[in-house]
Amino acid sequence: MEAEERRQEILDAAEALFREQGYSGTSTGDILDRTGIARGTLYYHFESKAAVMEALVDRLCDRLFKAARETGEALRDRPALERLLAVIGAFQASGDVGQGLLEHLHDPGNLPLHDRVQRRLVAGMTSILSGIVREGISAGAFDTPYPEESMELVVVYMTEVIDGGLVDLSEAERSGRLRALVFNIGRLFGLGTDDLSRVRSAFGGEPENGTRGSRGRPGKNPKDGR
């Protein structure tokens, strides 16, 4: 078997075991039994169980980024906001697939790996999404002088606060954070009322009316002219 095929076989077996038994409950011996390979072959590819886990999360990140880029490319002819929300949805859907694996990164012993994964996710997601924002600025769909920095704020908040467990949130508190996030996305990117409604729907929120104008300067209410 080619070296890369063998490496992927090891990763597939380890990922299945980590999901079934947990990271701490799986030994290198379990991986050997599942794959039927010699110990020397395992250590040729990975120096430790931790190295296997590192490779697994790198592979997951690569798949997340690939799914996001493919989604963005498939919708290249659609409006910028539609593309942006679709790519965010692709990230979330792909992330759900890997959630059982990533849960093990919250163990205290895995904090260095957790930080590495978070840094890579934030950098990769920001790069892909800010590219769509820059295209949207050119098309007049977005209005911000800071496309990458603004997108980074959104990505960090989504990954660390809303989905990352940095803050313990009840369901009601999480809903409130999502409403605040949508409101601030509107301010960061100069979105109007209709666009904000699309963003709320994409994040599972209820539409709100009368908070911004049609192309939306912050704080302008079409009912009172302020």
Rosetta constraint file for C-alpha pairs under 8 A:
AtomPair CA 1 CA 5 HARMONIC 6.44 0.50
AtomPair CA 1 CA 6 HARMONIC 6.25 0.50
AtomPair CA 2 CA 6 HARMONIC 6.27 0.50
AtomPair CA 3 CA 7 HARMONIC 6.16 0.50
AtomPair CA 4 CA 8 HARMONIC 6.19 0.50
AtomPair CA 5 CA 9 HARMONIC 6.17 0.50
AtomPair CA 6 CA 10 HARMONIC 6.32 0.50
AtomPair CA 7 CA 11 HARMONIC 6.35 0.50
AtomPair CA 7 CA 45 HARMONIC 6.45 0.50
AtomPair CA 8 CA 12 HARMONIC 6.04 0.50
AtomPair CA 9 CA 13 HARMONIC 6.23 0.50
AtomPair CA 9 CA 35 HARMONIC 7.26 0.50
AtomPair CA 10 CA 14 HARMONIC 6.10 0.50
AtomPair CA 10 CA 31 HARMONIC 7.23 0.50
AtomPair CA 10 CA 35 HARMONIC 6.58 0.50
AtomPair CA 10 CA 42 HARMONIC 7.57 0.50
AtomPair CA 11 CA 15 HARMONIC 5.97 0.50
AtomPair CA 11 CA 52 HARMONIC 6.80 0.50
AtomPair CA 11 CA 55 HARMONIC 7.63 0.50
AtomPair CA 11 CA 56 HARMONIC 6.38 0.50
AtomPair CA 12 CA 16 HARMONIC 6.31 0.50
AtomPair CA 13 CA 17 HARMONIC 6.25 0.50
AtomPair CA 13 CA 31 HARMONIC 6.39 0.50
AtomPair CA 13 CA 34 HARMONIC 6.28 0.50
AtomPair CA 13 CA 35 HARMONIC 6.53 0.50
AtomPair CA 14 CA 18 HARMONIC 5.99 0.50
AtomPair CA 14 CA 31 HARMONIC 5.86 0.50
AtomPair CA 14 CA 52 HARMONIC 7.46 0.50
AtomPair CA 15 CA 19 HARMONIC 6.23 0.50
AtomPair CA 15 CA 56 HARMONIC 7.13 0.50
AtomPair CA 15 CA 101 HARMONIC 7.16 0.50
AtomPair CA 16 CA 20 HARMONIC 6.18 0.50
AtomPair CA 17 CA 21 HARMONIC 5.67 0.50
AtomPair CA 17 CA 22 HARMONIC 7.02 0.50
AtomPair CA 17 CA 23 HARMONIC 7.84 0.50
AtomPair CA 17 CA 26 HARMONIC 6.55 0.50
AtomPair CA 17 CA 30 HARMONIC 7.81 0.50
AtomPair CA 17 CA 31 HARMONIC 7.48 0.50
AtomPair CA 18 CA 22 HARMONIC 4.41 0.50
AtomPair CA 18 CA 23 HARMONIC 4.78 0.50
AtomPair CA 18 CA 25 HARMONIC 7.70 0.50
AtomPair CA 18 CA 26 HARMONIC 6.38 0.50
AtomPair CA 18 CA 101 HARMONIC 6.81 0.50
AtomPair CA 19 CA 23 HARMONIC 7.68 0.50
AtomPair CA 19 CA 100 HARMONIC 6.04 0.50
AtomPair CA 19 CA 101 HARMONIC 6.10 0.50
AtomPair CA 21 CA 25 HARMONIC 5.34 0.50
AtomPair CA 21 CA 26 HARMONIC 6.06 0.50
AtomPair CA 22 CA 26 HARMONIC 6.30 0.50
AtomPair CA 22 CA 104 HARMONIC 7.22 0.50
AtomPair CA 23 CA 104 HARMONIC 6.38 0.50
AtomPair CA 26 CA 30 HARMONIC 6.19 0.50
AtomPair CA 26 CA 31 HARMONIC 7.71 0.50
AtomPair CA 27 CA 31 HARMONIC 6.72 0.50
AtomPair CA 27 CA 49 HARMONIC 7.39 0.50
AtomPair CA 28 CA 32 HARMONIC 6.26 0.50
AtomPair CA 28 CA 48 HARMONIC 7.86 0.50
AtomPair CA 28 CA 49 HARMONIC 6.22 0.50
AtomPair CA 29 CA 33 HARMONIC 6.15 0.50
AtomPair CA 30 CA 34 HARMONIC 6.15 0.50
AtomPair CA 31 CA 35 HARMONIC 6.18 0.50
AtomPair CA 32 CA 36 HARMONIC 5.49 0.50
AtomPair CA 32 CA 37 HARMONIC 5.57 0.50
AtomPair CA 32 CA 38 HARMONIC 6.80 0.50
AtomPair CA 32 CA 39 HARMONIC 6.73 0.50
AtomPair CA 32 CA 42 HARMONIC 7.52 0.50
AtomPair CA 33 CA 37 HARMONIC 7.45 0.50
AtomPair CA 37 CA 41 HARMONIC 6.51 0.50
AtomPair CA 37 CA 42 HARMONIC 7.18 0.50
AtomPair CA 38 CA 42 HARMONIC 6.71 0.50
AtomPair CA 39 CA 43 HARMONIC 6.37 0.50
AtomPair CA 40 CA 44 HARMONIC 6.02 0.50
AtomPair CA 41 CA 45 HARMONIC 6.74 0.50
AtomPair CA 42 CA 46 HARMONIC 6.01 0.50
AtomPair CA 42 CA 47 HARMONIC 7.85 0.50
AtomPair CA 43 CA 47 HARMONIC 5.00 0.50
AtomPair CA 43 CA 48 HARMONIC 7.05 0.50
AtomPair CA 46 CA 51 HARMONIC 5.70 0.50
AtomPair CA 46 CA 52 HARMONIC 6.02 0.50
AtomPair CA 47 CA 51 HARMONIC 6.20 0.50
AtomPair CA 48 CA 52 HARMONIC 6.59 0.50
AtomPair CA 49 CA 53 HARMONIC 6.42 0.50
AtomPair CA 50 CA 54 HARMONIC 6.24 0.50
AtomPair CA 51 CA 55 HARMONIC 6.24 0.50
AtomPair CA 52 CA 56 HARMONIC 6.24 0.50
AtomPair CA 53 CA 57 HARMONIC 6.34 0.50
AtomPair CA 54 CA 58 HARMONIC 6.21 0.50
AtomPair CA 54 CA 113 HARMONIC 6.94 0.50
AtomPair CA 55 CA 59 HARMONIC 6.10 0.50
AtomPair CA 56 CA 60 HARMONIC 6.22 0.50
AtomPair CA 57 CA 61 HARMONIC 6.13 0.50
AtomPair CA 57 CA 102 HARMONIC 7.56 0.50
AtomPair CA 57 CA 117 HARMONIC 6.98 0.50
AtomPair CA 58 CA 62 HARMONIC 6.23 0.50
AtomPair CA 58 CA 117 HARMONIC 7.60 0.50
AtomPair CA 59 CA 63 HARMONIC 6.29 0.50
AtomPair CA 60 CA 64 HARMONIC 6.21 0.50
AtomPair CA 60 CA 98 HARMONIC 6.87 0.50
AtomPair CA 61 CA 65 HARMONIC 6.22 0.50
AtomPair CA 61 CA 117 HARMONIC 7.87 0.50
AtomPair CA 61 CA 120 HARMONIC 7.63 0.50
AtomPair CA 61 CA 121 HARMONIC 6.73 0.50
AtomPair CA 62 CA 66 HARMONIC 6.07 0.50
AtomPair CA 63 CA 67 HARMONIC 6.08 0.50
AtomPair CA 63 CA 94 HARMONIC 7.60 0.50
AtomPair CA 64 CA 68 HARMONIC 6.23 0.50
AtomPair CA 64 CA 90 HARMONIC 7.72 0.50
AtomPair CA 64 CA 91 HARMONIC 5.84 0.50
AtomPair CA 64 CA 94 HARMONIC 5.69 0.50
AtomPair CA 64 CA 95 HARMONIC 6.87 0.50
AtomPair CA 65 CA 69 HARMONIC 6.13 0.50
AtomPair CA 65 CA 91 HARMONIC 7.53 0.50
AtomPair CA 65 CA 124 HARMONIC 6.88 0.50
AtomPair CA 65 CA 125 HARMONIC 7.22 0.50
AtomPair CA 65 CA 128 HARMONIC 7.99 0.50
AtomPair CA 66 CA 70 HARMONIC 6.12 0.50
AtomPair CA 67 CA 71 HARMONIC 6.14 0.50
AtomPair CA 67 CA 90 HARMONIC 6.32 0.50
AtomPair CA 67 CA 91 HARMONIC 7.27 0.50
AtomPair CA 67 CA 94 HARMONIC 7.33 0.50
AtomPair CA 68 CA 72 HARMONIC 6.21 0.50
AtomPair CA 68 CA 87 HARMONIC 5.12 0.50
AtomPair CA 68 CA 88 HARMONIC 7.48 0.50
AtomPair CA 68 CA 90 HARMONIC 5.51 0.50
AtomPair CA 68 CA 91 HARMONIC 6.03 0.50
AtomPair CA 68 CA 128 HARMONIC 7.70 0.50
AtomPair CA 69 CA 73 HARMONIC 6.06 0.50
AtomPair CA 69 CA 87 HARMONIC 7.52 0.50
AtomPair CA 69 CA 128 HARMONIC 7.13 0.50
AtomPair CA 70 CA 74 HARMONIC 6.04 0.50
AtomPair CA 71 CA 75 HARMONIC 6.41 0.50
AtomPair CA 71 CA 83 HARMONIC 7.85 0.50
AtomPair CA 71 CA 86 HARMONIC 6.93 0.50
AtomPair CA 71 CA 87 HARMONIC 5.89 0.50
AtomPair CA 71 CA 90 HARMONIC 6.96 0.50
AtomPair CA 72 CA 76 HARMONIC 6.15 0.50
AtomPair CA 72 CA 83 HARMONIC 5.84 0.50
AtomPair CA 72 CA 84 HARMONIC 7.56 0.50
AtomPair CA 72 CA 86 HARMONIC 7.36 0.50
AtomPair CA 72 CA 87 HARMONIC 5.91 0.50
AtomPair CA 75 CA 83 HARMONIC 6.01 0.50
AtomPair CA 76 CA 83 HARMONIC 7.28 0.50
AtomPair CA 78 CA 82 HARMONIC 6.54 0.50
AtomPair CA 78 CA 83 HARMONIC 6.45 0.50
AtomPair CA 79 CA 83 HARMONIC 6.39 0.50
AtomPair CA 79 CA 136 HARMONIC 7.87 0.50
AtomPair CA 79 CA 141 HARMONIC 7.91 0.50
AtomPair CA 80 CA 84 HARMONIC 6.09 0.50
AtomPair CA 80 CA 132 HARMONIC 6.47 0.50
AtomPair CA 80 CA 133 HARMONIC 7.09 0.50
AtomPair CA 80 CA 135 HARMONIC 7.11 0.50
AtomPair CA 80 CA 136 HARMONIC 5.04 0.50
AtomPair CA 80 CA 141 HARMONIC 6.64 0.50
AtomPair CA 81 CA 85 HARMONIC 6.17 0.50
AtomPair CA 81 CA 136 HARMONIC 7.43 0.50
AtomPair CA 81 CA 141 HARMONIC 7.29 0.50
AtomPair CA 81 CA 195 HARMONIC 7.67 0.50
AtomPair CA 82 CA 86 HARMONIC 6.10 0.50
AtomPair CA 83 CA 87 HARMONIC 6.12 0.50
AtomPair CA 83 CA 132 HARMONIC 7.39 0.50
AtomPair CA 84 CA 88 HARMONIC 6.31 0.50
AtomPair CA 84 CA 129 HARMONIC 6.50 0.50
AtomPair CA 84 CA 132 HARMONIC 6.35 0.50
AtomPair CA 84 CA 133 HARMONIC 7.49 0.50
AtomPair CA 85 CA 89 HARMONIC 6.11 0.50
AtomPair CA 85 CA 199 HARMONIC 7.20 0.50
AtomPair CA 85 CA 202 HARMONIC 6.72 0.50
AtomPair CA 86 CA 90 HARMONIC 6.18 0.50
AtomPair CA 87 CA 91 HARMONIC 6.31 0.50
AtomPair CA 87 CA 129 HARMONIC 7.51 0.50
AtomPair CA 88 CA 92 HARMONIC 6.32 0.50
AtomPair CA 88 CA 129 HARMONIC 7.94 0.50
AtomPair CA 89 CA 93 HARMONIC 6.07 0.50
AtomPair CA 89 CA 202 HARMONIC 7.85 0.50
AtomPair CA 90 CA 94 HARMONIC 6.03 0.50
AtomPair CA 91 CA 95 HARMONIC 5.91 0.50
AtomPair CA 92 CA 96 HARMONIC 6.17 0.50
AtomPair CA 93 CA 97 HARMONIC 6.79 0.50
AtomPair CA 94 CA 98 HARMONIC 6.87 0.50
AtomPair CA 95 CA 99 HARMONIC 6.01 0.50
AtomPair CA 98 CA 102 HARMONIC 6.22 0.50
AtomPair CA 99 CA 103 HARMONIC 6.06 0.50
AtomPair CA 100 CA 104 HARMONIC 7.63 0.50
AtomPair CA 101 CA 105 HARMONIC 7.88 0.50
AtomPair CA 102 CA 106 HARMONIC 7.69 0.50
AtomPair CA 103 CA 107 HARMONIC 7.97 0.50
AtomPair CA 104 CA 110 HARMONIC 7.51 0.50
AtomPair CA 105 CA 110 HARMONIC 5.22 0.50
AtomPair CA 105 CA 111 HARMONIC 6.55 0.50
AtomPair CA 105 CA 113 HARMONIC 6.81 0.50
AtomPair CA 105 CA 114 HARMONIC 5.15 0.50
AtomPair CA 106 CA 110 HARMONIC 6.58 0.50
AtomPair CA 106 CA 111 HARMONIC 6.69 0.50
AtomPair CA 106 CA 114 HARMONIC 6.87 0.50
AtomPair CA 107 CA 111 HARMONIC 6.87 0.50
AtomPair CA 110 CA 114 HARMONIC 6.09 0.50
AtomPair CA 111 CA 115 HARMONIC 6.10 0.50
AtomPair CA 112 CA 116 HARMONIC 6.28 0.50
AtomPair CA 113 CA 117 HARMONIC 6.18 0.50
AtomPair CA 114 CA 118 HARMONIC 6.18 0.50
AtomPair CA 115 CA 119 HARMONIC 6.10 0.50
AtomPair CA 116 CA 120 HARMONIC 6.26 0.50
AtomPair CA 117 CA 121 HARMONIC 6.05 0.50
AtomPair CA 118 CA 122 HARMONIC 6.03 0.50
AtomPair CA 118 CA 159 HARMONIC 7.85 0.50
AtomPair CA 119 CA 123 HARMONIC 6.12 0.50
AtomPair CA 120 CA 124 HARMONIC 5.95 0.50
AtomPair CA 121 CA 125 HARMONIC 5.84 0.50
AtomPair CA 122 CA 126 HARMONIC 5.85 0.50
AtomPair CA 122 CA 152 HARMONIC 7.13 0.50
AtomPair CA 122 CA 155 HARMONIC 6.24 0.50
AtomPair CA 122 CA 156 HARMONIC 6.36 0.50
AtomPair CA 122 CA 159 HARMONIC 7.74 0.50
AtomPair CA 123 CA 127 HARMONIC 6.16 0.50
AtomPair CA 123 CA 152 HARMONIC 7.96 0.50
AtomPair CA 124 CA 128 HARMONIC 6.37 0.50
AtomPair CA 125 CA 129 HARMONIC 5.99 0.50
AtomPair CA 125 CA 155 HARMONIC 7.07 0.50
AtomPair CA 126 CA 130 HARMONIC 5.70 0.50
AtomPair CA 126 CA 148 HARMONIC 6.68 0.50
AtomPair CA 126 CA 151 HARMONIC 5.87 0.50
AtomPair CA 126 CA 152 HARMONIC 5.33 0.50
AtomPair CA 126 CA 155 HARMONIC 6.54 0.50
AtomPair CA 127 CA 131 HARMONIC 6.28 0.50
AtomPair CA 127 CA 148 HARMONIC 7.24 0.50
AtomPair CA 128 CA 132 HARMONIC 6.94 0.50
AtomPair CA 129 CA 133 HARMONIC 6.43 0.50
AtomPair CA 129 CA 151 HARMONIC 6.90 0.50
AtomPair CA 130 CA 134 HARMONIC 6.13 0.50
AtomPair CA 130 CA 147 HARMONIC 5.66 0.50
AtomPair CA 130 CA 148 HARMONIC 5.00 0.50
AtomPair CA 130 CA 151 HARMONIC 5.84 0.50
AtomPair CA 131 CA 135 HARMONIC 6.46 0.50
AtomPair CA 131 CA 148 HARMONIC 7.94 0.50
AtomPair CA 132 CA 136 HARMONIC 6.15 0.50
AtomPair CA 133 CA 137 HARMONIC 6.17 0.50
AtomPair CA 133 CA 142 HARMONIC 6.83 0.50
AtomPair CA 133 CA 147 HARMONIC 6.07 0.50
AtomPair CA 134 CA 138 HARMONIC 6.47 0.50
AtomPair CA 134 CA 147 HARMONIC 6.21 0.50
AtomPair CA 135 CA 139 HARMONIC 6.39 0.50
AtomPair CA 136 CA 140 HARMONIC 6.09 0.50
AtomPair CA 136 CA 141 HARMONIC 4.94 0.50
AtomPair CA 136 CA 142 HARMONIC 5.39 0.50
AtomPair CA 137 CA 141 HARMONIC 5.73 0.50
AtomPair CA 137 CA 142 HARMONIC 4.66 0.50
AtomPair CA 137 CA 143 HARMONIC 5.87 0.50
AtomPair CA 137 CA 144 HARMONIC 7.38 0.50
AtomPair CA 141 CA 191 HARMONIC 7.87 0.50
AtomPair CA 142 CA 189 HARMONIC 5.23 0.50
AtomPair CA 142 CA 190 HARMONIC 5.86 0.50
AtomPair CA 142 CA 191 HARMONIC 6.66 0.50
AtomPair CA 143 CA 188 HARMONIC 7.92 0.50
AtomPair CA 143 CA 189 HARMONIC 5.14 0.50
AtomPair CA 143 CA 190 HARMONIC 4.91 0.50
AtomPair CA 143 CA 191 HARMONIC 7.65 0.50
AtomPair CA 144 CA 188 HARMONIC 6.52 0.50
AtomPair CA 144 CA 189 HARMONIC 5.31 0.50
AtomPair CA 144 CA 190 HARMONIC 6.74 0.50
AtomPair CA 146 CA 150 HARMONIC 5.75 0.50
AtomPair CA 147 CA 151 HARMONIC 6.08 0.50
AtomPair CA 147 CA 189 HARMONIC 7.99 0.50
AtomPair CA 148 CA 152 HARMONIC 6.06 0.50
AtomPair CA 149 CA 153 HARMONIC 6.40 0.50
AtomPair CA 150 CA 154 HARMONIC 6.57 0.50
AtomPair CA 150 CA 188 HARMONIC 6.27 0.50
AtomPair CA 150 CA 189 HARMONIC 7.87 0.50
AtomPair CA 151 CA 155 HARMONIC 6.15 0.50
AtomPair CA 152 CA 156 HARMONIC 6.00 0.50
AtomPair CA 153 CA 157 HARMONIC 6.18 0.50
AtomPair CA 154 CA 158 HARMONIC 6.11 0.50
AtomPair CA 154 CA 181 HARMONIC 7.50 0.50
AtomPair CA 154 CA 185 HARMONIC 7.33 0.50
AtomPair CA 155 CA 159 HARMONIC 6.02 0.50
AtomPair CA 156 CA 160 HARMONIC 5.65 0.50
AtomPair CA 156 CA 161 HARMONIC 7.64 0.50
AtomPair CA 157 CA 161 HARMONIC 5.22 0.50
AtomPair CA 157 CA 162 HARMONIC 6.56 0.50
AtomPair CA 158 CA 162 HARMONIC 5.03 0.50
AtomPair CA 158 CA 163 HARMONIC 5.98 0.50
AtomPair CA 158 CA 164 HARMONIC 7.56 0.50
AtomPair CA 159 CA 163 HARMONIC 5.11 0.50
AtomPair CA 159 CA 164 HARMONIC 5.02 0.50
AtomPair CA 160 CA 164 HARMONIC 4.17 0.50
AtomPair CA 160 CA 165 HARMONIC 6.40 0.50
AtomPair CA 160 CA 166 HARMONIC 5.49 0.50
AtomPair CA 161 CA 165 HARMONIC 6.07 0.50
AtomPair CA 161 CA 166 HARMONIC 5.25 0.50
AtomPair CA 161 CA 167 HARMONIC 5.71 0.50
AtomPair CA 162 CA 167 HARMONIC 7.85 0.50
AtomPair CA 162 CA 174 HARMONIC 6.55 0.50
AtomPair CA 162 CA 177 HARMONIC 7.15 0.50
AtomPair CA 162 CA 178 HARMONIC 7.56 0.50
AtomPair CA 169 CA 173 HARMONIC 5.47 0.50
AtomPair CA 169 CA 174 HARMONIC 5.65 0.50
AtomPair CA 170 CA 174 HARMONIC 6.06 0.50
AtomPair CA 171 CA 175 HARMONIC 6.22 0.50
AtomPair CA 172 CA 176 HARMONIC 6.30 0.50
AtomPair CA 173 CA 177 HARMONIC 6.22 0.50
AtomPair CA 174 CA 178 HARMONIC 6.23 0.50
AtomPair CA 175 CA 179 HARMONIC 6.30 0.50
AtomPair CA 175 CA 205 HARMONIC 7.72 0.50
AtomPair CA 176 CA 180 HARMONIC 6.26 0.50
AtomPair CA 177 CA 181 HARMONIC 6.04 0.50
AtomPair CA 178 CA 182 HARMONIC 6.17 0.50
AtomPair CA 178 CA 203 HARMONIC 7.35 0.50
AtomPair CA 178 CA 205 HARMONIC 7.62 0.50
AtomPair CA 179 CA 183 HARMONIC 6.20 0.50
AtomPair CA 179 CA 200 HARMONIC 7.54 0.50
AtomPair CA 179 CA 205 HARMONIC 7.22 0.50
AtomPair CA 180 CA 184 HARMONIC 6.17 0.50
AtomPair CA 181 CA 185 HARMONIC 6.06 0.50
AtomPair CA 182 CA 186 HARMONIC 6.36 0.50
AtomPair CA 182 CA 196 HARMONIC 7.05 0.50
AtomPair CA 182 CA 199 HARMONIC 6.58 0.50
AtomPair CA 182 CA 200 HARMONIC 6.27 0.50
AtomPair CA 183 CA 187 HARMONIC 6.66 0.50
AtomPair CA 183 CA 196 HARMONIC 7.64 0.50
AtomPair CA 184 CA 188 HARMONIC 5.97 0.50
AtomPair CA 185 CA 189 HARMONIC 6.06 0.50
AtomPair CA 185 CA 191 HARMONIC 7.76 0.50
AtomPair CA 186 CA 190 HARMONIC 5.51 0.50
AtomPair CA 186 CA 191 HARMONIC 4.66 0.50
AtomPair CA 186 CA 192 HARMONIC 7.11 0.50
AtomPair CA 186 CA 196 HARMONIC 6.28 0.50
AtomPair CA 187 CA 191 HARMONIC 6.75 0.50
AtomPair CA 187 CA 217 HARMONIC 7.93 0.50
AtomPair CA 187 CA 218 HARMONIC 6.09 0.50
AtomPair CA 190 CA 215 HARMONIC 7.23 0.50
AtomPair CA 190 CA 216 HARMONIC 6.20 0.50
AtomPair CA 190 CA 217 HARMONIC 6.81 0.50
AtomPair CA 190 CA 218 HARMONIC 7.73 0.50
AtomPair CA 191 CA 195 HARMONIC 5.86 0.50
AtomPair CA 191 CA 196 HARMONIC 6.35 0.50
AtomPair CA 191 CA 215 HARMONIC 6.06 0.50
AtomPair CA 191 CA 216 HARMONIC 5.67 0.50
AtomPair CA 192 CA 196 HARMONIC 6.14 0.50
AtomPair CA 192 CA 212 HARMONIC 6.03 0.50
AtomPair CA 192 CA 213 HARMONIC 5.67 0.50
AtomPair CA 192 CA 214 HARMONIC 4.68 0.50
AtomPair CA 192 CA 215 HARMONIC 4.18 0.50
AtomPair CA 192 CA 216 HARMONIC 4.16 0.50
AtomPair CA 192 CA 217 HARMONIC 7.74 0.50
AtomPair CA 193 CA 197 HARMONIC 6.30 0.50
AtomPair CA 193 CA 209 HARMONIC 7.20 0.50
AtomPair CA 193 CA 210 HARMONIC 7.43 0.50
AtomPair CA 193 CA 211 HARMONIC 7.08 0.50
AtomPair CA 193 CA 212 HARMONIC 5.43 0.50
AtomPair CA 193 CA 213 HARMONIC 5.96 0.50
AtomPair CA 193 CA 214 HARMONIC 5.47 0.50
AtomPair CA 193 CA 215 HARMONIC 7.24 0.50
AtomPair CA 193 CA 216 HARMONIC 6.77 0.50
AtomPair CA 194 CA 198 HARMONIC 6.59 0.50
AtomPair CA 194 CA 214 HARMONIC 6.99 0.50
AtomPair CA 195 CA 199 HARMONIC 6.41 0.50
AtomPair CA 196 CA 200 HARMONIC 6.16 0.50
AtomPair CA 197 CA 201 HARMONIC 6.17 0.50
AtomPair CA 197 CA 206 HARMONIC 7.92 0.50
AtomPair CA 197 CA 207 HARMONIC 5.15 0.50
AtomPair CA 197 CA 208 HARMONIC 6.94 0.50
AtomPair CA 198 CA 202 HARMONIC 6.16 0.50
AtomPair CA 199 CA 203 HARMONIC 6.37 0.50
AtomPair CA 200 CA 204 HARMONIC 6.16 0.50
AtomPair CA 200 CA 205 HARMONIC 4.73 0.50
AtomPair CA 200 CA 206 HARMONIC 6.29 0.50
AtomPair CA 200 CA 207 HARMONIC 6.21 0.50
AtomPair CA 201 CA 205 HARMONIC 5.27 0.50
AtomPair CA 201 CA 206 HARMONIC 6.46 0.50
AtomPair CA 201 CA 207 HARMONIC 6.93 0.50
AtomPair CA 210 CA 221 HARMONIC 5.83 0.50
AtomPair CA 210 CA 222 HARMONIC 6.65 0.50
AtomPair CA 210 CA 223 HARMONIC 7.14 0.50
AtomPair CA 211 CA 219 HARMONIC 6.85 0.50
AtomPair CA 211 CA 220 HARMONIC 7.06 0.50
AtomPair CA 211 CA 221 HARMONIC 5.77 0.50
AtomPair CA 212 CA 216 HARMONIC 5.09 0.50
AtomPair CA 212 CA 217 HARMONIC 6.72 0.50
AtomPair CA 212 CA 218 HARMONIC 6.42 0.50
AtomPair CA 212 CA 219 HARMONIC 6.09 0.50
AtomPair CA 212 CA 220 HARMONIC 5.23 0.50
AtomPair CA 212 CA 221 HARMONIC 5.40 0.50
AtomPair CA 212 CA 222 HARMONIC 7.07 0.50
AtomPair CA 213 CA 217 HARMONIC 6.46 0.50
AtomPair CA 213 CA 220 HARMONIC 5.74 0.50
AtomPair CA 213 CA 221 HARMONIC 6.00 0.50
AtomPair CA 213 CA 222 HARMONIC 5.63 0.50
AtomPair CA 216 CA 220 HARMONIC 6.89 0.50
AtomPair CA 219 CA 226 HARMONIC 7.30 0.50
AtomPair CA 220 CA 225 HARMONIC 6.67 0.50
AtomPair CA 220 CA 226 HARMONIC 5.05 0.50
AtomPair CA 221 CA 225 HARMONIC 5.73 0.50
AtomPair CA 221 CA 226 HARMONIC 5.65 0.50
AtomPair CA 222 CA 226 HARMONIC 7.39 0.50
